[in-house]
Amino acid sequence: MKLKLDKNFKDFENKLKTLERKCPRQLSRFMKQQGELLVKDTKELTPKSPEIKKNNTPVDTGTLKGGWYRTNMIGDKFGQIVYNDVEYVNHVEFGHRTRLGTGKKGKPKPNGKGFVNGVYMLKKAVLIREKEFYKDLKLEFKKELKLWDI
């Protein structure tokens, strides 16, 4: 899944590059912490069981929720990748077509759904984390940001 970044984020990325030159160890640790927080937020937004009405998912084993991981980007010491390698994650994230609730006899249920909407766990978590990221960055690098007028 790819998310488009707006112009403000590109400007912010340039500021991060300045921090990268000035204090690499501290920024590396901070980015890993933010990656872990994104994983945590995504797990919290991952549907848990069919009994929870707001989540609307047939999964109750916890496999999908436990399948979220963070790793460093190859060739970028500060980039973080959050992923889930569970086979059906894309169907839950983006939605999927159904057979209208057909069973062995092949007859559709009268109230069967033709499409199950996506939950957008990762997308929502990224939006939540983006707001918190700026606050956390300012707290973590308050002194440095003032010093370099970033």
C-alpha positions as CSV (number, residue, x, y, z in Angstrom):
1,M,0.0,0.0,0.0
2,K,1.4,3.4,-0.9
3,L,0.2,6.7,0.5
4,K,0.7,10.0,-1.3
5,L,2.5,12.6,0.6
6,D,1.5,16.3,0.3
7,K,3.9,19.3,-0.1
8,N,4.0,20.0,3.6
9,F,5.3,16.6,4.3
10,K,8.0,17.0,1.6
11,D,9.1,20.3,3.4
12,F,9.1,18.4,6.6
13,E,11.2,15.7,5.1
14,N,13.8,18.3,4.2
15,K,13.9,19.4,7.9
16,L,14.3,15.8,8.9
17,K,17.3,15.5,6.6
18,T,18.9,18.5,8.4
19,L,18.3,16.7,11.8
20,E,19.8,13.6,10.2
21,R,23.1,15.5,9.6
22,K,23.1,17.2,13.0
23,C,22.2,14.3,15.3
24,P,21.9,10.9,13.5
25,R,21.8,8.6,16.6
26,Q,19.0,10.4,18.3
27,L,17.0,10.7,15.1
28,S,17.5,7.0,14.3
29,R,16.2,6.0,17.8
30,F,13.3,8.5,17.4
31,M,12.2,7.1,14.0
32,K,12.3,3.5,15.4
33,Q,10.1,4.5,18.3
34,Q,7.7,6.2,15.9
35,G,7.6,3.0,13.8
36,E,6.8,0.9,16.9
37,L,4.1,3.4,17.8
38,L,2.6,3.1,14.3
39,V,2.5,-0.7,14.7
40,K,0.8,-0.3,18.1
41,D,-1.8,2.1,16.6
42,T,-2.4,-0.2,13.7
43,K,-2.9,-3.2,16.0
44,E,-5.4,-1.2,18.1
45,L,-7.4,-0.4,14.9
46,T,-7.2,-4.0,13.6
47,P,-10.6,-5.7,14.0
48,K,-10.7,-8.3,16.8
49,S,-13.8,-10.5,16.6
50,P,-17.2,-10.8,14.9
51,E,-18.9,-9.9,18.2
52,I,-17.6,-6.3,18.1
53,K,-20.2,-4.6,15.9
54,K,-18.0,-1.6,14.9
55,N,-15.3,-3.8,13.4
56,N,-17.5,-6.0,11.2
57,T,-15.0,-8.8,10.5
58,P,-15.3,-12.6,10.7
59,V,-11.8,-13.0,12.1
60,D,-11.5,-14.0,15.8
61,T,-8.1,-15.7,16.0
62,G,-6.0,-12.6,16.4
63,T,-3.7,-13.6,13.5
64,L,-4.3,-10.4,11.6
65,K,-3.8,-8.2,14.7
66,G,-0.6,-10.0,15.6
67,G,0.8,-9.9,12.1
68,W,1.9,-6.2,12.1
69,Y,5.6,-5.6,12.1
70,R,8.1,-2.8,11.7
71,T,11.5,-3.0,10.0
72,N,14.1,-0.5,8.7
73,M,14.1,0.5,5.1
74,I,16.9,-1.0,3.1
75,G,19.4,1.8,2.2
76,D,17.7,4.3,4.4
77,K,18.8,4.3,8.0
78,F,15.9,6.4,9.2
79,G,13.0,5.0,7.1
80,Q,10.6,2.6,8.7
81,I,8.3,0.0,7.0
82,V,5.2,-1.2,8.7
83,Y,3.8,-4.3,7.2
84,N,1.5,-7.3,7.7
85,D,2.2,-10.5,5.9
86,V,-1.1,-12.3,6.8
87,E,-2.6,-13.7,3.6
88,Y,-5.9,-11.8,3.8
89,V,-4.8,-8.5,5.1
90,N,-5.5,-6.6,1.9
91,H,-9.1,-8.0,1.8
92,V,-9.7,-6.6,5.3
93,E,-7.8,-3.3,4.7
94,F,-9.4,-2.4,1.3
95,G,-12.6,-4.5,1.2
96,H,-13.6,-7.4,-0.9
97,R,-16.4,-8.9,-3.0
98,T,-18.5,-11.7,-1.6
99,R,-20.7,-14.5,-2.9
100,L,-23.8,-12.8,-1.4
101,G,-23.7,-15.3,1.5
102,T,-24.2,-18.4,-0.7
103,G,-23.8,-21.7,1.0
104,K,-23.4,-25.3,-0.4
105,K,-26.7,-25.0,-2.4
106,G,-25.5,-21.9,-4.1
107,K,-28.5,-19.8,-3.3
108,P,-27.8,-16.2,-2.2
109,K,-29.1,-15.1,1.2
110,P,-31.9,-12.5,1.0
111,N,-29.8,-10.0,2.9
112,G,-26.4,-11.0,1.6
113,K,-23.8,-8.4,0.9
114,G,-22.1,-8.2,-2.5
115,F,-19.1,-6.2,-1.1
116,V,-17.6,-5.8,2.3
117,N,-16.1,-2.4,2.9
118,G,-12.5,-2.1,4.0
119,V,-11.5,-1.3,7.5
120,Y,-8.4,0.8,6.5
121,M,-6.5,0.0,9.7
122,L,-3.1,1.1,8.4
123,K,-4.4,4.2,6.7
124,K,-6.2,5.4,9.8
125,A,-3.1,4.6,12.0
126,V,-0.9,6.6,9.7
127,L,-3.2,9.6,9.9
128,I,-3.3,9.3,13.7
129,R,0.5,8.9,14.0
130,E,1.2,11.8,11.6
131,K,-0.5,14.2,14.0
132,E,1.3,12.8,17.0
133,F,4.6,12.5,15.1
134,Y,5.0,16.3,14.8
135,K,4.3,16.8,18.5
136,D,6.7,14.1,19.5
137,L,9.4,15.4,17.1
138,K,9.1,18.9,18.6
139,L,9.4,17.5,22.1
140,E,12.3,15.3,21.3
141,F,14.3,17.8,19.3
142,K,13.1,21.0,21.0
143,K,16.5,22.3,21.7
144,E,18.0,21.4,18.3
145,L,15.0,22.8,16.3
146,K,15.4,26.2,18.1
147,L,19.2,26.2,17.7
148,W,19.0,25.6,13.9
149,D,15.8,27.5,13.4
150,I,14.0,24.6,11.8
